[in-house]
């Protein structure tokens, strides 16, 4: 039995299709990532899985339980960390943790072993109000509260948004540590570089699943050759490449340009194309596609 089984799921808000005919299976014990930009439908899908929203059509089953009929059974097995900090800011760190343990009919001591490594940095600040914590500390407290009843399924909605790079990596280290504890983890994120930290991912855009699978496998499905071009005239080059080929073949990637050519296009031919634009090129090299390159290619197809 899968941890989560989703079949032809649809949810609209007025004319906006937040989740559009999504079908997806997530295995027990895996760390699964929903990857996509803001507005892709990740949060709506999370809330449907958590039984906080009812679908317009289709179905969601969590450990065999239907989210329409069996929401009480699902919520007992569920830990949910929403995108916004949702704990009580006027309660202390310790009081928040005690509160959520009481809600689920347990105690901090009973499952402390599960949160020990996460909560330990917070212990010196346990008398501090939650609203006065830094972003990284709030993140750890929210995760501790979501885990205090030892859930079988942990849903984390964009948990690393708005925190610094060090806290992001620390958080993912904590998630990797939870994988061996008989727990299924579903994480949503707009950061494409976090895809490789998941066992499997689904790429979402405009409420749809564009593609799903192992991150390495998705990269092998990239069509064509990918070139990294550095130039002081990055925007003019992007425009000329796209105009020359009559379609979107080039996109900005930081201070570089990523250009997708046909698979049989040699570097000599690439250089000839670039030379005709009379734009100075600082460097040119072929690179392996990342998940963001794959996402852009699939979304434009």
C-alpha positions, 0 to 999 in steps of 0.5 A, spaced: 500 500 500 502 506 498 503 512 503 499 517 498 494 515 492 492 521 488 487 519 482 484 525 477 484 530 483 481 537 481 480 543 485 478 550 483 477 556 486 472 560 482 475 560 475 482 558 478 484 551 477 489 550 483 489 542 482 488 540 475 487 532 474 493 530 478 494 523 479 500 521 483 503 515 488 507 516 493 511 510 497 511 509 504 518 511 507 520 516 501 522 523 501 518 526 496 518 533 493 513 537 490 517 542 486 514 548 482 514 556 482 509 560 486 502 559 484 503 552 481 498 548 486 503 545 491 499 548 497 493 546 495 495 539 493 498 539 500 491 541 503 487 536 499 492 531 502 491 533 509 484 533 508 483 541 510 480 542 503 475 537 499 476 536 492 471 538 487 472 531 483 477 525 484 480 522 490 486 522 495 487 516 500 492 516 505 495 509 508 488 507 505 484 512 508 479 516 504 480 524 505 473 525 505 470 520 509 476 518 514 479 525 515 479 523 523 483 517 522 488 521 517 489 526 522 492 522 527 497 519 523 499 526 520 504 532 521 503 538 518 508 544 517 504 550 513 508 555 509 507 560 514 509 560 521 503 558 525 505 557 532 503 561 538 507 567 538 506 569 545 507 562 548 514 560 549 518 555 545 516 550 551 509 552 552 508 551 544 511 544 544 507 542 550 501 545 547 501 540 541 503 534 545 497 535 549 493 536 542 495 529 540 494 526 547 501 525 548 507 528 552 514 531 550 517 525 554 514 520 550 517 522 543 523 526 545 527 521 542 524 523 535 525 531 536 532 531 540 537 533 535 532 538 532 530 541 539 536 541 542 539 547 539 532 550 542 533 548 549 537 554 551 531 558 549 525 554 551 523 560 556 523 565 550 516 567 546 516 563 539 515 570 536 521 572 538 525 567 535 530 567 528 527 564 522 531 558 523 529 557 530 522 558 528 523 553 523 526 548 528 520 549 533 515 548 527 518 541 525 519 539 533 511 541 534 509 537 527 513 531 530 511 531 537 506 525 536 510 521 531 506 521 525 507 516 519 506 522 514 510 529 515 507 534 510 512 540 509 509 546 505 515 550 503 519 549 509 525 553 507 522 559 504 525 565 507 530 562 511 538 563 510 542 558 506 545 555 512 539 554 515 536 551 509 541 546 509 541 544 516 533 543 515 534 538 509 540 534 514 534 534 519 529 531 514 534 526 511 535 524 519 528 522 519 528 518 513 530 512 517 524 513 522 519 509 519 516 516 516 514 518 509 515 525 508 512 530 502 516 537 502 514 542 497 519 547 495 520 553 489 527 552 490 529 547 484 536 545 487 533 542 493 530 537 488 536 532 488 535 532 496 529 528 494 528 520 493 523 522 487 520 529 485 514 531 481 514 538 477 508 542 478 506 548 474 499 551 473 496 546 477 498 540 473 504 535 474 508 536 468 513 530 470 515 525 476 520 521 478 527 520 480 531 527 479 537 523 476 532 520 471 528 526 469 535 529 467 536 524 463 530 525 459 533 532 457 532 533 449 538 536 446 545 539 448 545 544 453 551 550 453 553 555 458 554 562 455 557 568 459 557 574 455 557 582 457 551 582 453 547 577 456 540 580 454 541 582 447 544 575 446 538 571 449 533 575 444 537 574 438 538 566 439 531 566 440 529 570 434 534 566 430 531 559 432 524 562 432 522 559 439 525 559 446 532 556 446 535 560 451 534 562 458 537 566 463 541 562 469 544 567 474 549 571 470 549 566 465 545 564 459 543 557 458 542 555 451 539 548 448 541 546 441 539 540 437 543 534 440 547 533 433 549 540 434 557 540 435 561 546 438 564 548 432 557 549 429 555 553 436 561 558 435 559 559 428 552 561 430 554 565 436 559 569 431 554 571 426 551 576 432 557 580 433 557 579 441 563 578 445 563 571 448 567 570 455 566 563 455 562 557 452 562 550 455 557 544 454 554 542 461 549 537 464 542 540 465 539 541 472 532 540 474 531 547 473 533 546 465 528 540 465 523 544 468 523 550 463 524 545 457 518 541 459 513 547 461 515 550 454 513 544 450 
